[in-house]
Amino acid sequence: MISFFRRFFQSKIGLPIVLAFLGLMALAFAASDITGSTFGGIASGDRAAVVGGEAIPVSDVAIASNTALNQVRQQNATLTMPEFVAEGGFDEVLRQLIDRTTVGTYGKKYGLRAGENLMNSEILQIGAFRGLTGEFDAAAYQAALRRAGMNDATFRRDLAVSLIEQQLLKPALAAPQLPEKIARQYAALVLERRKGEIALIPSAAFAPAGNPGDAQLSAWYQDNRTQFIRPERRTLRFAVFGADTLEVSATPSAAEIAARYKRDATRYQASERRAVTSFVVPTEDAAKALTARIRGGVALDAAAREAGFTASTAELRDREAMANATSFAFAEAAFKAAQGGIVEPAQGTLGWYVARVDRIERSPARSLEQATPEITEQLTIEKRVAAVADLTAEIESEIDGGTALAEVAAAYGLKVETSPALLANGQAFGQPDVQIVPQLLPVLSTAFQMEESEPQLAEIVPGQQFVMFEVARIEEAAAPPLAQVREAAIAGWKRARGATLAKAAADRITAKVRGDTALAAALAVENKPGFEREAIDLERRALLAQTRGNLPAPLVLLFSMAEGSVKVLEAPRDLGWYVVSLDAISTDPVESEPGLVGQTRQQLAPALVDEYRRQAAAAMRAELGVTRNEPAIEALRKQLSGEQ
């Protein structure tokens, strides 16, 4: 069901962008690096908006937009800034900044403050500002602010707004309750069933057969460049190395072997391990009586069962290990008994042991000559690990000192390779079948935050494998020259022309259906190929379950229309138009689903909080007054979209 239009929602265009952040503070530390952005033509002091006398600088909107994009990229790594702007992300960021400034300014107007002590307390609790000890680290604090493109004053200003917002709104939003009557209305929606039809009128059916002229195509492409934006690509130079590739001397000398033999002398002495089966009884008399019975021919397991105990068998252990597990007295007694013999009763922490020696394993002492192969292998591994650690430290020092990657690689005999142009998700751009070197995957997110020709060293397998890498080339997200996508642009132009005619056809079909003509008959009158129609008979909760919350727009429209109505809906990217016809709505009684009303109230609680917050912000905006600087906002929008 609904399969014929679901394909239009598989690309990143059309998917909802969910932005939920409490302010620049939360934004800044969710992102890895948003520095380096420049906004030519817009001074950092220009105002995007003014709320009750409080300015929102354009630079704040730019930083927040970049950070929000980084957040969204955690789910969609190849999303570009122009696409983010086109999907409404920029507008949502600006709205939230205005609302936060509104709440902060309103709180200050009525005497709410966030003092230095309160802010310091909050800063101490932020994990991004803690060092290796887990305590607040001033250097980590300053470094985090620099990565976020902020200074201490800006951060504290925003933190103060966040704290005022908590003071002002938290008491009002702590535990909102949706009235039961309203909850019943929403609960009834879950049980609602809708029947209707959805038809697709594809633009391709009306697209012109001939190609556009060069001037036509160029003008159309200029107006629709965002449809052809290629995501940011980065080409990496790298060298993978490790213990198996670095030339290190790891052969131990005879003196080193002898010293290790002397250090671990006890390891090479004669040793003995024993395995025993035992059980514990409360008193010495009971232990002696049971030991006598076992020596008289009763099996140890049988004697234990008859006395109400369970015997257990331990693995081979030396004297010290057995003493630690039982008691010194029992270990001494166990190591005096013969194999298969019964141990003299000995006291432990929980009582007296009754035991049998099951097995004795004796290892003779090993001379230096006999132990040399084992010691040699052990020392070789240790020396190689240490040598590799020393060499990687030297390589890292060379990199930090500004030595070029190629020079470092040549000095240490490393092979330098170059990757294809990579997307942020690890795929090779334009080469879906190409598999990149797996060692690059762990460093890819870092590589997309680096500048060109600034090599770094990363540890891939601790102590064993490393990769030295740098960004050789950055290709920013942008629409390519028309010549590179001419065929796709021609197809887009034809779709756009066809979409106009498809809209007229959709309007004609809609008029006929409103006049009581069946949708199938109205489609047939057009006599065009490629029309698709599908009958819909769905309960709302079944719809949500089938689509996992990512609802195709035609179904969203179907479930928001009035019964008996017909509407037209545009498909994305000039792909065509939908005609949505709703025939009937039916709803089962809420009483048929016990507990549904309560569940609905619980599920809608977060939405109610958000609604109250928005209503409160709207009232505050009305009181304070908000002035938007539309020229500055539009200029920033164009710059982020790559239009300037």
Summary of the structure (lengths in Angstrom):
residues: 644
radius of gyration: 37.2
end to end distance: 44.0
largest distance: 111.2
contacts: 1897
relative contact order: 0.17
helix: 51%
strand: 18%
